[in-house]
Amino acid sequence: MDKWCHYVLKCSDRSFYSGSTTDLVRRVWEHNQGKGAKYTRARLPVDVIYFEKYPDRSSAQKAEAAFKKLNRKKKEEFIDKWRNL
């Protein structure tokens, strides 16, 4: 079984999109082809700025939900902290 991952994209309008998948390369390709989420279709292109693997879907979706609850400043701090590891 594939590992799940939580990912964050930066959209062309500098907003963030967060999701979960078992195939990050395919999913980002889908987003950039306009076949991803409705949110990203109007904000192309998108770039991956964060991802983390999880053992199961539930864990990945919990991480996604936690990220989505953060305000913009906290999201930026989260990404900056991850980039500096």
PDB file of N, CA, C and O in Angstrom:
ATOM      1  N   MET A   1       0.839  -1.189   0.000  1.00  0.00           N
ATOM      2  CA  MET A   1       0.000   0.000   0.000  1.00  0.00           C
ATOM      3  C   MET A   1       0.883   1.250   0.000  1.00  0.00           C
ATOM      4  O   MET A   1       1.897   1.305   0.696  1.00  0.00           O
ATOM      5  N   ASP A   2       0.491   2.239  -0.778  1.00  0.00           N
ATOM      6  CA  ASP A   2       1.245   3.483  -0.869  1.00  0.00           C
ATOM      7  C   ASP A   2       1.135   4.288   0.415  1.00  0.00           C
ATOM      8  O   ASP A   2       0.123   4.248   1.114  1.00  0.00           O
ATOM      9  N   LYS A   3       2.183   5.006   0.698  1.00  0.00           N
ATOM     10  CA  LYS A   3       2.152   5.940   1.829  1.00  0.00           C
ATOM     11  C   LYS A   3       1.393   7.191   1.398  1.00  0.00           C
ATOM     12  O   LYS A   3       1.430   7.594   0.235  1.00  0.00           O
ATOM     13  N   TRP A   4       0.729   7.770   2.329  1.00  0.00           N
ATOM     14  CA  TRP A   4       0.005   9.011   2.079  1.00  0.00           C
ATOM     15  C   TRP A   4       0.901  10.193   2.398  1.00  0.00           C
ATOM     16  O   TRP A   4       1.833  10.083   3.195  1.00  0.00           O
ATOM     17  N   CYS A   5       0.612  11.318   1.774  1.00  0.00           N
ATOM     18  CA  CYS A   5       1.342  12.525   2.128  1.00  0.00           C
ATOM     19  C   CYS A   5       0.399  13.718   2.158  1.00  0.00           C
ATOM     20  O   CYS A   5      -0.584  13.794   1.421  1.00  0.00           O
ATOM     21  N   HIS A   6       0.740  14.633   3.034  1.00  0.00           N
ATOM     22  CA  HIS A   6       0.067  15.933   3.104  1.00  0.00           C
ATOM     23  C   HIS A   6       0.990  16.889   2.363  1.00  0.00           C
ATOM     24  O   HIS A   6       2.205  16.860   2.559  1.00  0.00           O
ATOM     25  N   TYR A   7       0.420  17.732   1.518  1.00  0.00           N
ATOM     26  CA  TYR A   7       1.244  18.659   0.743  1.00  0.00           C
ATOM     27  C   TYR A   7       0.627  20.047   0.763  1.00  0.00           C
ATOM     28  O   TYR A   7      -0.571  20.215   0.989  1.00  0.00           O
ATOM     29  N   VAL A   8       1.483  21.042   0.521  1.00  0.00           N
ATOM     30  CA  VAL A   8       1.040  22.424   0.410  1.00  0.00           C
ATOM     31  C   VAL A   8       1.581  22.975  -0.899  1.00  0.00           C
ATOM     32  O   VAL A   8       2.762  22.827  -1.215  1.00  0.00           O
ATOM     33  N   LEU A   9       0.701  23.609  -1.647  1.00  0.00           N
ATOM     34  CA  LEU A   9       1.067  24.251  -2.901  1.00  0.00           C
ATOM     35  C   LEU A   9       1.016  25.758  -2.729  1.00  0.00           C
ATOM     36  O   LEU A   9       0.202  26.281  -1.969  1.00  0.00           O
ATOM     37  N   LYS A  10       1.893  26.448  -3.441  1.00  0.00           N
ATOM     38  CA  LYS A  10       1.791  27.898  -3.531  1.00  0.00           C
ATOM     39  C   LYS A  10       1.221  28.194  -4.904  1.00  0.00           C
ATOM     40  O   LYS A  10       1.772  27.777  -5.923  1.00  0.00           O
ATOM     41  N   CYS A  11       0.125  28.909  -4.921  1.00  0.00           N
ATOM     42  CA  CYS A  11      -0.560  29.229  -6.178  1.00  0.00           C
ATOM     43  C   CYS A  11       0.004  30.514  -6.778  1.00  0.00           C
ATOM     44  O   CYS A  11       0.742  31.245  -6.117  1.00  0.00           O
ATOM     45  N   SER A  12      -0.347  30.781  -8.024  1.00  0.00           N
ATOM     46  CA  SER A  12       0.178  31.950  -8.725  1.00  0.00           C
ATOM     47  C   SER A  12      -0.210  33.264  -8.054  1.00  0.00           C
ATOM     48  O   SER A  12       0.480  34.269  -8.221  1.00  0.00           O
ATOM     49  N   ASP A  13      -1.304  33.267  -7.298  1.00  0.00           N
ATOM     50  CA  ASP A  13      -1.708  34.482  -6.579  1.00  0.00           C
ATOM     51  C   ASP A  13      -1.092  34.546  -5.180  1.00  0.00           C
ATOM     52  O   ASP A  13      -1.472  35.390  -4.369  1.00  0.00           O
ATOM     53  N   ARG A  14      -0.137  33.647  -4.902  1.00  0.00           N
ATOM     54  CA  ARG A  14       0.614  33.546  -3.660  1.00  0.00           C
ATOM     55  C   ARG A  14      -0.207  32.984  -2.501  1.00  0.00           C
ATOM     56  O   ARG A  14       0.237  33.023  -1.353  1.00  0.00           O
ATOM     57  N   SER A  15      -1.389  32.468  -2.788  1.00  0.00           N
ATOM     58  CA  SER A  15      -2.178  31.802  -1.757  1.00  0.00           C
ATOM     59  C   SER A  15      -1.688  30.359  -1.621  1.00  0.00           C
ATOM     60  O   SER A  15      -0.939  29.863  -2.463  1.00  0.00           O
ATOM     61  N   PHE A  16      -2.117  29.703  -0.557  1.00  0.00           N
ATOM     62  CA  PHE A  16      -1.735  28.326  -0.298  1.00  0.00           C
ATOM     63  C   PHE A  16      -2.906  27.383  -0.549  1.00  0.00           C
ATOM     64  O   PHE A  16      -4.063  27.737  -0.326  1.00  0.00           O
ATOM     65  N   TYR A  17      -2.589  26.189  -1.012  1.00  0.00           N
ATOM     66  CA  TYR A  17      -3.578  25.121  -1.140  1.00  0.00           C
ATOM     67  C   TYR A  17      -2.986  23.904  -0.450  1.00  0.00           C
ATOM     68  O   TYR A  17      -1.814  23.588  -0.650  1.00  0.00           O
ATOM     69  N   SER A  18      -3.780  23.221   0.356  1.00  0.00           N
ATOM     70  CA  SER A  18      -3.323  22.054   1.094  1.00  0.00           C
ATOM     71  C   SER A  18      -4.154  20.841   0.704  1.00  0.00           C
ATOM     72  O   SER A  18      -5.371  20.938   0.549  1.00  0.00           O
ATOM     73  N   GLY A  19      -3.488  19.691   0.546  1.00  0.00           N
ATOM     74  CA  GLY A  19      -4.200  18.469   0.186  1.00  0.00           C
ATOM     75  C   GLY A  19      -3.472  17.230   0.660  1.00  0.00           C
ATOM     76  O   GLY A  19      -2.411  17.312   1.280  1.00  0.00           O
ATOM     77  N   SER A  20      -4.056  16.076   0.360  1.00  0.00           N
ATOM     78  CA  SER A  20      -3.483  14.775   0.701  1.00  0.00           C
ATOM     79  C   SER A  20      -3.554  13.868  -0.522  1.00  0.00           C
ATOM     80  O   SER A  20      -4.497  13.951  -1.309  1.00  0.00           O
ATOM     81  N   THR A  21      -2.557  13.005  -0.679  1.00  0.00           N
ATOM     82  CA  THR A  21      -2.523  12.102  -1.823  1.00  0.00           C
ATOM     83  C   THR A  21      -1.553  10.954  -1.572  1.00  0.00           C
ATOM     84  O   THR A  21      -0.754  11.005  -0.636  1.00  0.00           O
ATOM     85  N   THR A  22      -1.622   9.926  -2.402  1.00  0.00           N
ATOM     86  CA  THR A  22      -0.637   8.847  -2.366  1.00  0.00           C
ATOM     87  C   THR A  22       0.393   9.015  -3.476  1.00  0.00           C
ATOM     88  O   THR A  22       1.408   8.319  -3.482  1.00  0.00           O
ATOM     89  N   ASP A  23       0.149   9.925  -4.412  1.00  0.00           N
ATOM     90  CA  ASP A  23       1.056  10.145  -5.542  1.00  0.00           C
ATOM     91  C   ASP A  23       1.206  11.643  -5.778  1.00  0.00           C
ATOM     92  O   ASP A  23       0.445  12.242  -6.538  1.00  0.00           O
ATOM     93  N   LEU A  24       2.181  12.230  -5.127  1.00  0.00           N
ATOM     94  CA  LEU A  24       2.349  13.679  -5.175  1.00  0.00           C
ATOM     95  C   LEU A  24       2.662  14.192  -6.576  1.00  0.00           C
ATOM     96  O   LEU A  24       2.115  15.214  -6.991  1.00  0.00           O
ATOM     97  N   VAL A  25       3.518  13.514  -7.302  1.00  0.00           N
ATOM     98  CA  VAL A  25       3.879  13.963  -8.657  1.00  0.00           C
ATOM     99  C   VAL A  25       2.637  14.006  -9.551  1.00  0.00           C
ATOM    100  O   VAL A  25       2.400  14.995 -10.245  1.00  0.00           O
ATOM    101  N   ARG A  26       1.853  12.937  -9.529  1.00  0.00           N
ATOM    102  CA  ARG A  26       0.631  12.884 -10.339  1.00  0.00           C
ATOM    103  C   ARG A  26      -0.339  13.977  -9.921  1.00  0.00           C
ATOM    104  O   ARG A  26      -0.935  14.643 -10.768  1.00  0.00           O
ATOM    105  N   ARG A  27      -0.499  14.164  -8.610  1.00  0.00           N
ATOM    106  CA  ARG A  27      -1.479  15.126  -8.119  1.00  0.00           C
ATOM    107  C   ARG A  27      -1.103  16.550  -8.493  1.00  0.00           C
ATOM    108  O   ARG A  27      -1.974  17.328  -8.883  1.00  0.00           O
ATOM    109  N   VAL A  28       0.165  16.911  -8.385  1.00  0.00           N
ATOM    110  CA  VAL A  28       0.595  18.259  -8.768  1.00  0.00           C
ATOM    111  C   VAL A  28       0.410  18.446 -10.276  1.00  0.00           C
ATOM    112  O   VAL A  28      -0.001  19.517 -10.723  1.00  0.00           O
ATOM    113  N   TRP A  29       0.713  17.409 -11.055  1.00  0.00           N
ATOM    114  CA  TRP A  29       0.494  17.476 -12.502  1.00  0.00           C
ATOM    115  C   TRP A  29      -0.984  17.734 -12.786  1.00  0.00           C
ATOM    116  O   TRP A  29      -1.325  18.571 -13.622  1.00  0.00           O
ATOM    117  N   GLU A  30      -1.859  17.011 -12.084  1.00  0.00           N
ATOM    118  CA  GLU A  30      -3.300  17.214 -12.272  1.00  0.00           C
ATOM    119  C   GLU A  30      -3.698  18.648 -11.940  1.00  0.00           C
ATOM    120  O   GLU A  30      -4.451  19.273 -12.687  1.00  0.00           O
ATOM    121  N   HIS A  31      -3.199  19.168 -10.831  1.00  0.00           N
ATOM    122  CA  HIS A  31      -3.501  20.560 -10.476  1.00  0.00           C
ATOM    123  C   HIS A  31      -3.072  21.494 -11.599  1.00  0.00           C
ATOM    124  O   HIS A  31      -3.841  22.367 -12.002  1.00  0.00           O
ATOM    125  N   ASN A  32      -1.855  21.322 -12.111  1.00  0.00           N
ATOM    126  CA  ASN A  32      -1.341  22.224 -13.141  1.00  0.00           C
ATOM    127  C   ASN A  32      -1.979  22.023 -14.510  1.00  0.00           C
ATOM    128  O   ASN A  32      -1.832  22.874 -15.386  1.00  0.00           O
ATOM    129  N   GLN A  33      -2.679  20.920 -14.707  1.00  0.00           N
ATOM    130  CA  GLN A  33      -3.436  20.695 -15.938  1.00  0.00           C
ATOM    131  C   GLN A  33      -4.871  21.214 -15.816  1.00  0.00           C
ATOM    132  O   GLN A  33      -5.658  21.095 -16.755  1.00  0.00           O
ATOM    133  N   GLY A  34      -5.206  21.783 -14.667  1.00  0.00           N
ATOM    134  CA  GLY A  34      -6.559  22.281 -14.439  1.00  0.00           C
ATOM    135  C   GLY A  34      -7.533  21.178 -14.070  1.00  0.00           C
ATOM    136  O   GLY A  34      -8.747  21.375 -14.116  1.00  0.00           O
ATOM    137  N   LYS A  35      -7.002  20.014 -13.703  1.00  0.00           N
ATOM    138  CA  LYS A  35      -7.842  18.874 -13.357  1.00  0.00           C
ATOM    139  C   LYS A  35      -7.856  18.612 -11.857  1.00  0.00           C
ATOM    140  O   LYS A  35      -8.419  17.621 -11.393  1.00  0.00           O
ATOM    141  N   GLY A  36      -7.235  19.507 -11.113  1.00  0.00           N
ATOM    142  CA  GLY A  36      -7.193  19.356  -9.659  1.00  0.00           C
ATOM    143  C   GLY A  36      -8.403  20.017  -9.033  1.00  0.00           C
ATOM    144  O   GLY A  36      -9.481  20.057  -9.625  1.00  0.00           O
ATOM    145  N   ALA A  37      -8.218  20.523  -7.858  1.00  0.00           N
ATOM    146  CA  ALA A  37      -9.290  21.180  -7.117  1.00  0.00           C
ATOM    147  C   ALA A  37      -9.749  22.451  -7.829  1.00  0.00           C
ATOM    148  O   ALA A  37      -8.971  23.109  -8.520  1.00  0.00           O
ATOM    149  N   LYS A  38     -11.003  22.773  -7.649  1.00  0.00           N
ATOM    150  CA  LYS A  38     -11.567  23.987  -8.239  1.00  0.00           C
ATOM    151  C   LYS A  38     -10.771  25.220  -7.805  1.00  0.00           C
ATOM    152  O   LYS A  38     -10.572  26.148  -8.589  1.00  0.00           O
ATOM    153  N   TYR A  39     -10.321  25.219  -6.552  1.00  0.00           N
ATOM    154  CA  TYR A  39      -9.564  26.358  -6.026  1.00  0.00           C
ATOM    155  C   TYR A  39      -8.315  26.627  -6.848  1.00  0.00           C
ATOM    156  O   TYR A  39      -8.019  27.779  -7.163  1.00  0.00           O
ATOM    157  N   THR A  40      -7.578  25.578  -7.201  1.00  0.00           N
ATOM    158  CA  THR A  40      -6.309  25.779  -7.907  1.00  0.00           C
ATOM    159  C   THR A  40      -6.503  26.085  -9.389  1.00  0.00           C
ATOM    160  O   THR A  40      -5.627  26.690 -10.006  1.00  0.00           O
ATOM    161  N   ARG A  41      -7.622  25.686  -9.969  1.00  0.00           N
ATOM    162  CA  ARG A  41      -7.840  25.909 -11.407  1.00  0.00           C
ATOM    163  C   ARG A  41      -7.731  27.377 -11.804  1.00  0.00           C
ATOM    164  O   ARG A  41      -7.269  27.697 -12.899  1.00  0.00           O
ATOM    165  N   ALA A  42      -8.151  28.253 -10.924  1.00  0.00           N
ATOM    166  CA  ALA A  42      -8.117  29.691 -11.222  1.00  0.00           C
ATOM    167  C   ALA A  42      -6.823  30.344 -10.757  1.00  0.00           C
ATOM    168  O   ALA A  42      -6.666  31.561 -10.857  1.00  0.00           O
ATOM    169  N   ARG A  43      -5.892  29.533 -10.245  1.00  0.00           N
ATOM    170  CA  ARG A  43      -4.664  30.091  -9.662  1.00  0.00           C
ATOM    171  C   ARG A  43      -3.417  29.377 -10.172  1.00  0.00           C
ATOM    172  O   ARG A  43      -2.468  29.169  -9.416  1.00  0.00           O
ATOM    173  N   LEU A  44      -3.414  29.009 -11.421  1.00  0.00           N
ATOM    174  CA  LEU A  44      -2.300  28.257 -12.010  1.00  0.00           C
ATOM    175  C   LEU A  44      -1.189  29.200 -12.457  1.00  0.00           C
ATOM    176  O   LEU A  44      -1.461  30.353 -12.793  1.00  0.00           O
ATOM    177  N   PRO A  45       0.048  28.735 -12.468  1.00  0.00           N
ATOM    178  CA  PRO A  45       0.497  27.405 -12.049  1.00  0.00           C
ATOM    179  C   PRO A  45       0.683  27.334 -10.529  1.00  0.00           C
ATOM    180  O   PRO A  45       0.698  28.350  -9.834  1.00  0.00           O
ATOM    181  N   VAL A  46       0.824  26.108 -10.046  1.00  0.00           N
ATOM    182  CA  VAL A  46       1.070  25.884  -8.626  1.00  0.00           C
ATOM    183  C   VAL A  46       2.422  25.195  -8.464  1.00  0.00           C
ATOM    184  O   VAL A  46       2.884  24.488  -9.359  1.00  0.00           O
ATOM    185  N   ASP A  47       3.046  25.411  -7.312  1.00  0.00           N
ATOM    186  CA  ASP A  47       4.331  24.779  -6.993  1.00  0.00           C
ATOM    187  C   ASP A  47       4.243  24.140  -5.615  1.00  0.00           C
ATOM    188  O   ASP A  47       3.618  24.686  -4.705  1.00  0.00           O
ATOM    189  N   VAL A  48       4.868  22.989  -5.470  1.00  0.00           N
ATOM    190  CA  VAL A  48       4.932  22.334  -4.165  1.00  0.00           C
ATOM    191  C   VAL A  48       5.926  23.093  -3.293  1.00  0.00           C
ATOM    192  O   VAL A  48       7.066  23.326  -3.696  1.00  0.00           O
ATOM    193  N   ILE A  49       5.487  23.477  -2.095  1.00  0.00           N
ATOM    194  CA  ILE A  49       6.398  24.159  -1.174  1.00  0.00           C
ATOM    195  C   ILE A  49       6.595  23.359   0.111  1.00  0.00           C
ATOM    196  O   ILE A  49       7.463  23.689   0.920  1.00  0.00           O
ATOM    197  N   TYR A  50       5.793  22.306   0.305  1.00  0.00           N
ATOM    198  CA  TYR A  50       5.914  21.469   1.486  1.00  0.00           C
ATOM    199  C   TYR A  50       5.239  20.139   1.225  1.00  0.00           C
ATOM    200  O   TYR A  50       4.209  20.079   0.553  1.00  0.00           O
ATOM    201  N   PHE A  51       5.821  19.066   1.758  1.00  0.00           N
ATOM    202  CA  PHE A  51       5.132  17.778   1.805  1.00  0.00           C
ATOM    203  C   PHE A  51       5.730  16.951   2.925  1.00  0.00           C
ATOM    204  O   PHE A  51       6.895  17.111   3.287  1.00  0.00           O
ATOM    205  N   GLU A  52       4.915  16.071   3.460  1.00  0.00           N
ATOM    206  CA  GLU A  52       5.360  15.165   4.511  1.00  0.00           C
ATOM    207  C   GLU A  52       4.587  13.863   4.376  1.00  0.00           C
ATOM    208  O   GLU A  52       3.373  13.869   4.173  1.00  0.00           O
ATOM    209  N   LYS A  53       5.300  12.746   4.491  1.00  0.00           N
ATOM    210  CA  LYS A  53       4.667  11.432   4.355  1.00  0.00           C
ATOM    211  C   LYS A  53       4.082  10.958   5.677  1.00  0.00           C
ATOM    212  O   LYS A  53       4.597  11.258   6.754  1.00  0.00           O
ATOM    213  N   TYR A  54       2.991  10.211   5.562  1.00  0.00           N
ATOM    214  CA  TYR A  54       2.289   9.653   6.714  1.00  0.00           C
ATOM    215  C   TYR A  54       1.976   8.191   6.435  1.00  0.00           C
ATOM    216  O   TYR A  54       1.890   7.785   5.276  1.00  0.00           O
ATOM    217  N   PRO A  55       1.806   7.398   7.485  1.00  0.00           N
ATOM    218  CA  PRO A  55       1.580   5.962   7.293  1.00  0.00           C
ATOM    219  C   PRO A  55       0.198   5.604   6.756  1.00  0.00           C
ATOM    220  O   PRO A  55      -0.001   4.512   6.222  1.00  0.00           O
ATOM    221  N   ASP A  56      -0.764   6.531   6.898  1.00  0.00           N
ATOM    222  CA  ASP A  56      -2.122   6.216   6.449  1.00  0.00           C
ATOM    223  C   ASP A  56      -2.884   7.491   6.081  1.00  0.00           C
ATOM    224  O   ASP A  56      -2.451   8.604   6.379  1.00  0.00           O
ATOM    225  N   ARG A  57      -4.011   7.299   5.435  1.00  0.00           N
ATOM    226  CA  ARG A  57      -4.830   8.411   4.961  1.00  0.00           C
ATOM    227  C   ARG A  57      -5.302   9.298   6.112  1.00  0.00           C
ATOM    228  O   ARG A  57      -5.265  10.525   6.017  1.00  0.00           O
ATOM    229  N   SER A  58      -5.738   8.677   7.180  1.00  0.00           N
ATOM    230  CA  SER A  58      -6.259   9.423   8.317  1.00  0.00           C
ATOM    231  C   SER A  58      -5.227  10.406   8.864  1.00  0.00           C
ATOM    232  O   SER A  58      -5.550  11.565   9.120  1.00  0.00           O
ATOM    233  N   SER A  59      -4.007   9.956   9.041  1.00  0.00           N
ATOM    234  CA  SER A  59      -2.939  10.822   9.567  1.00  0.00           C
ATOM    235  C   SER A  59      -2.655  11.985   8.627  1.00  0.00           C
ATOM    236  O   SER A  59      -2.485  13.120   9.072  1.00  0.00           O
ATOM    237  N   ALA A  60      -2.603  11.707   7.335  1.00  0.00           N
ATOM    238  CA  ALA A  60      -2.340  12.762   6.347  1.00  0.00           C
ATOM    239  C   ALA A  60      -3.466  13.787   6.346  1.00  0.00           C
ATOM    240  O   ALA A  60      -3.215  14.990   6.274  1.00  0.00           O
ATOM    241  N   GLN A  61      -4.700  13.317   6.425  1.00  0.00           N
ATOM    242  CA  GLN A  61      -5.830  14.246   6.407  1.00  0.00           C
ATOM    243  C   GLN A  61      -5.936  15.049   7.695  1.00  0.00           C
ATOM    244  O   GLN A  61      -6.413  16.183   7.675  1.00  0.00           O
ATOM    245  N   LYS A  62      -5.502  14.483   8.811  1.00  0.00           N
ATOM    246  CA  LYS A  62      -5.471  15.239  10.059  1.00  0.00           C
ATOM    247  C   LYS A  62      -4.439  16.359   9.966  1.00  0.00           C
ATOM    248  O   LYS A  62      -4.691  17.471  10.429  1.00  0.00           O
ATOM    249  N   ALA A  63      -3.286  16.076   9.374  1.00  0.00           N
ATOM    250  CA  ALA A  63      -2.255  17.101   9.183  1.00  0.00           C
ATOM    251  C   ALA A  63      -2.765  18.196   8.245  1.00  0.00           C
ATOM    252  O   ALA A  63      -2.532  19.382   8.477  1.00  0.00           O
ATOM    253  N   GLU A  64      -3.456  17.787   7.190  1.00  0.00           N
ATOM    254  CA  GLU A  64      -4.041  18.744   6.244  1.00  0.00           C
ATOM    255  C   GLU A  64      -5.045  19.651   6.958  1.00  0.00           C
ATOM    256  O   GLU A  64      -5.008  20.870   6.792  1.00  0.00           O
ATOM    257  N   ALA A  65      -5.931  19.066   7.741  1.00  0.00           N
ATOM    258  CA  ALA A  65      -6.947  19.839   8.458  1.00  0.00           C
ATOM    259  C   ALA A  65      -6.307  20.815   9.441  1.00  0.00           C
ATOM    260  O   ALA A  65      -6.761  21.952   9.572  1.00  0.00           O
ATOM    261  N   ALA A  66      -5.259  20.379  10.131  1.00  0.00           N
ATOM    262  CA  ALA A  66      -4.572  21.248  11.087  1.00  0.00           C
ATOM    263  C   ALA A  66      -3.936  22.435  10.366  1.00  0.00           C
ATOM    264  O   ALA A  66      -4.000  23.561  10.858  1.00  0.00           O
ATOM    265  N   PHE A  67      -3.325  22.197   9.209  1.00  0.00           N
ATOM    266  CA  PHE A  67      -2.708  23.277   8.439  1.00  0.00           C
ATOM    267  C   PHE A  67      -3.767  24.275   7.981  1.00  0.00           C
ATOM    268  O   PHE A  67      -3.556  25.485   8.058  1.00  0.00           O
ATOM    269  N   LYS A  68      -4.894  23.774   7.508  1.00  0.00           N
ATOM    270  CA  LYS A  68      -5.952  24.652   7.004  1.00  0.00           C
ATOM    271  C   LYS A  68      -6.531  25.557   8.087  1.00  0.00           C
ATOM    272  O   LYS A  68      -7.060  26.624   7.778  1.00  0.00           O
ATOM    273  N   LYS A  69      -6.439  25.150   9.343  1.00  0.00           N
ATOM    274  CA  LYS A  69      -6.963  25.961  10.446  1.00  0.00           C
ATOM    275  C   LYS A  69      -6.051  27.122  10.806  1.00  0.00           C
ATOM    276  O   LYS A  69      -6.481  28.053  11.487  1.00  0.00           O
ATOM    277  N   LEU A  70      -4.800  27.086  10.361  1.00  0.00           N
ATOM    278  CA  LEU A  70      -3.855  28.155  10.677  1.00  0.00           C
ATOM    279  C   LEU A  70      -4.187  29.423   9.903  1.00  0.00           C
ATOM    280  O   LEU A  70      -4.714  29.361   8.792  1.00  0.00           O
ATOM    281  N   ASN A  71      -3.878  30.576  10.496  1.00  0.00           N
ATOM    282  CA  ASN A  71      -4.018  31.820   9.743  1.00  0.00           C
ATOM    283  C   ASN A  71      -2.810  31.968   8.811  1.00  0.00           C
ATOM    284  O   ASN A  71      -1.864  31.183   8.886  1.00  0.00           O
ATOM    285  N   ARG A  72      -2.846  32.953   7.955  1.00  0.00           N
ATOM    286  CA  ARG A  72      -1.806  33.132   6.947  1.00  0.00           C
ATOM    287  C   ARG A  72      -0.415  33.242   7.575  1.00  0.00           C
ATOM    288  O   ARG A  72       0.530  32.609   7.104  1.00  0.00           O
ATOM    289  N   LYS A  73      -0.289  34.037   8.626  1.00  0.00           N
ATOM    290  CA  LYS A  73       1.019  34.222   9.258  1.00  0.00           C
ATOM    291  C   LYS A  73       1.545  32.905   9.811  1.00  0.00           C
ATOM    292  O   LYS A  73       2.723  32.592   9.640  1.00  0.00           O
ATOM    293  N   LYS A  74       0.697  32.136  10.467  1.00  0.00           N
ATOM    294  CA  LYS A  74       1.106  30.850  11.040  1.00  0.00           C
ATOM    295  C   LYS A  74       1.471  29.856   9.934  1.00  0.00           C
ATOM    296  O   LYS A  74       2.392  29.057  10.102  1.00  0.00           O
ATOM    297  N   LYS A  75       0.761  29.900   8.816  1.00  0.00           N
ATOM    298  CA  LYS A  75       1.097  29.026   7.679  1.00  0.00           C
ATOM    299  C   LYS A  75       2.485  29.372   7.151  1.00  0.00           C
ATOM    300  O   LYS A  75       3.286  28.482   6.868  1.00  0.00           O
ATOM    301  N   GLU A  76       2.765  30.664   7.020  1.00  0.00           N
ATOM    302  CA  GLU A  76       4.081  31.090   6.549  1.00  0.00           C
ATOM    303  C   GLU A  76       5.185  30.674   7.518  1.00  0.00           C
ATOM    304  O   GLU A  76       6.255  30.239   7.093  1.00  0.00           O
ATOM    305  N   GLU A  77       4.925  30.808   8.823  1.00  0.00           N
ATOM    306  CA  GLU A  77       5.898  30.390   9.824  1.00  0.00           C
ATOM    307  C   GLU A  77       6.141  28.885   9.758  1.00  0.00           C
ATOM    308  O   GLU A  77       7.279  28.433   9.885  1.00  0.00           O
ATOM    309  N   PHE A  78       5.087  28.116   9.561  1.00  0.00           N
ATOM    310  CA  PHE A  78       5.194  26.663   9.438  1.00  0.00           C
ATOM    311  C   PHE A  78       6.083  26.287   8.252  1.00  0.00           C
ATOM    312  O   PHE A  78       6.974  25.447   8.376  1.00  0.00           O
ATOM    313  N   ILE A  79       5.834  26.911   7.115  1.00  0.00           N
ATOM    314  CA  ILE A  79       6.615  26.631   5.898  1.00  0.00           C
ATOM    315  C   ILE A  79       8.066  27.052   6.097  1.00  0.00           C
ATOM    316  O   ILE A  79       8.974  26.304   5.735  1.00  0.00           O
ATOM    317  N   ASP A  80       8.304  28.236   6.664  1.00  0.00           N
ATOM    318  CA  ASP A  80       9.671  28.715   6.895  1.00  0.00           C
ATOM    319  C   ASP A  80      10.432  27.786   7.835  1.00  0.00           C
ATOM    320  O   ASP A  80      11.603  27.486   7.602  1.00  0.00           O
ATOM    321  N   LYS A  81       9.777  27.339   8.883  1.00  0.00           N
ATOM    322  CA  LYS A  81      10.410  26.426   9.834  1.00  0.00           C
ATOM    323  C   LYS A  81      10.805  25.131   9.140  1.00  0.00           C
ATOM    324  O   LYS A  81      11.906  24.622   9.348  1.00  0.00           O
ATOM    325  N   TRP A  82       9.912  24.600   8.320  1.00  0.00           N
ATOM    326  CA  TRP A  82      10.183  23.357   7.603  1.00  0.00           C
ATOM    327  C   TRP A  82      11.348  23.535   6.621  1.00  0.00           C
ATOM    328  O   TRP A  82      12.192  22.647   6.502  1.00  0.00           O
ATOM    329  N   ARG A  83      11.400  24.642   5.938  1.00  0.00           N
ATOM    330  CA  ARG A  83      12.473  24.906   4.971  1.00  0.00           C
ATOM    331  C   ARG A  83      13.828  25.025   5.643  1.00  0.00           C
ATOM    332  O   ARG A  83      14.851  24.732   5.023  1.00  0.00           O
ATOM    333  N   ASN A  84      13.855  25.451   6.904  1.00  0.00           N
ATOM    334  CA  ASN A  84      15.125  25.650   7.608  1.00  0.00           C
ATOM    335  C   ASN A  84      15.594  24.420   8.359  1.00  0.00           C
ATOM    336  O   ASN A  84      16.611  24.481   9.050  1.00  0.00           O
ATOM    337  N   LEU A  85      14.893  23.316   8.247  1.00  0.00           N
ATOM    338  CA  LEU A  85      15.331  22.079   8.931  1.00  0.00           C
ATOM    339  C   LEU A  85      16.521  21.462   8.247  1.00  0.00           C
ATOM    340  O   LEU A  85      17.015  20.424   8.687  1.00  0.00           O
TER     341      LEU A  85
END
